[in-house]
């Protein structure tokens, strides 16, 4: 699987998640409003993805009704929490960065995803450089564990 930047506009970027030449989902993220639209198959969903907490150190994903469905915390360990599940992640610093999601051991990954993103800086100075990566992480985790279901996780190459 791999994330690629599809288009970019003023304050908005669109990313696509691909697997073996098939587009799995599209994420349109507006950095000025923290509003994200996710499309997969015939389904379209809306989310708010923003930093919250005392020091704005947790990125939280809320559904269209404002209910928290997931968060990323990178204080001590890189962790994604979706409802009652904890998933860990690491991003490699290779020539082509890879995102690895795992539960207990990095040697037994749940998903591996290439990150082929534009190296553009954000137009808005208030947006952290890691905000896009965290948004992609939350979206991928939500897609794999909520939208598709655990039994349908695609085979990894």
N, C-alpha and C positions, 0 to 999 in steps of 0.2 A: 504494500500500500504506500501511497505517497500523497502529501499535500502539495498543491501547486497554487500559485497566485494566478487567478484567471483574469481579473480586471482590477483597476484601481481608479477611484475618482476622488473628488474633494471630500476628505473625511471618511470615505467608505472604501473598503477593499472587499473583493470577492475571492474566495478560495474554494477549490474543489478537491475532494478526496477521491483518488483513483485507485483501482485494484485491477491489475492485468488488463488495462485498456478500457475498463468500464467505470463510469462515474458513479460513485456510491452516494455522495451527497455534496451539496453546495452550502457554503457558509458566507453570508453577506454580513459584514460587521461594520457598523457605523461608530467610529471612535469618539465622535462628539456627543452622541446620545447613549452610548453603551448598549445599543439595541442590536440584536443579531437575528437574522432570519435564516432558518435551516430548511432546506428542501431535500427530501430523499424519496425516490419513487413518486407516488402521487401525493405524498404527505408534505404539508408546509406547516412549520411551527415558528413561533416567535419567542425570544428569550431576552432577558436583560443580563448582561455579563459585565460586572464591575468589581473594583476593589472595595472592600469593606473592612471594618475593624478599627480599633483605636489608632493604629499606625498604618492603616490601609495596606496590610500585609497579606490579606486573603482575597483571592479572586473568587467571587461567588456567581453561580449561575442560577437565575430564577426563571420560572416559566412565565407564560403570559398572564397568569393570575397572581404573580408576586411570591409564589411559594418556592422556597429554596430547595433545589434539587441536587446541587453539588457545589463543591468548593475545592480550591487548590491552596495548599499551605506549603510554603517552601522555607520554613524557619529552620528546623533541625534536619528534616528529611523531606525529600520531594514526594509529597503525598497528595492523592486525589481522593476525596470522600464523596461517594454517591449514595445517598440514603444511609444504609447500614454497612456498606462495603468500603473497604480501603484498598486503594490501588497505588502502587509506587511507580515512579517513572524516572528515567534518566535520559538526557540528551547528549549524544556523543559529539565530539568536536572534530569529526572527520571532515574530509573535503566535501562530502555530502552528509550533512548532519542527519542523524537518525534519532527518532524518538522511540524508546523502548518502554512498554507498559508491562508490569509484572506484579504478582501478588506476594510471593514469598522469596523467590530467587530470580535474579536477573538472568540466570542460566536457563530458566524455564519461562520465557516471555509469553504474555497473553497476546501481544500485538507488537509489531515492529513497523515503523512508518518513516519514510524519507520525508525530509522537509525541504522542498525546493521553492523557497520564498524569495521574493524580490528583496534586495538589500536597501530599499528606500527607507529613509528616516520618516517618522511620522510627521505629518503636517502640523499637528497640534502638539505643542510642547508639554501639555499636561499628561500625554499618554506615555506610559512607561514602555521602553523597548521590548520588555518581556510580555506585555499585555496581549499581543497578537499570538505569541507562542502559547500562553496560558489559555487563551480563548480556543485555540485549535486543540489543545489537550482536553479541555472540558468537553468540547463538542465530540471529539473522537471517543472519549470514554462514555459519554451519554449514548452515542450511536451504537457502540459495541454492546453495551450492557442494558440499555433500555429499549431502544428502537428496534434493533435487530433481534435481540435476545441472545442469551449465552449459547444456546445450541446452534446458532447460525453464524458464529464468528468465522470469517473467511480464512481459508488456509493461507499461511504465510510463506513467502518465498525466501 
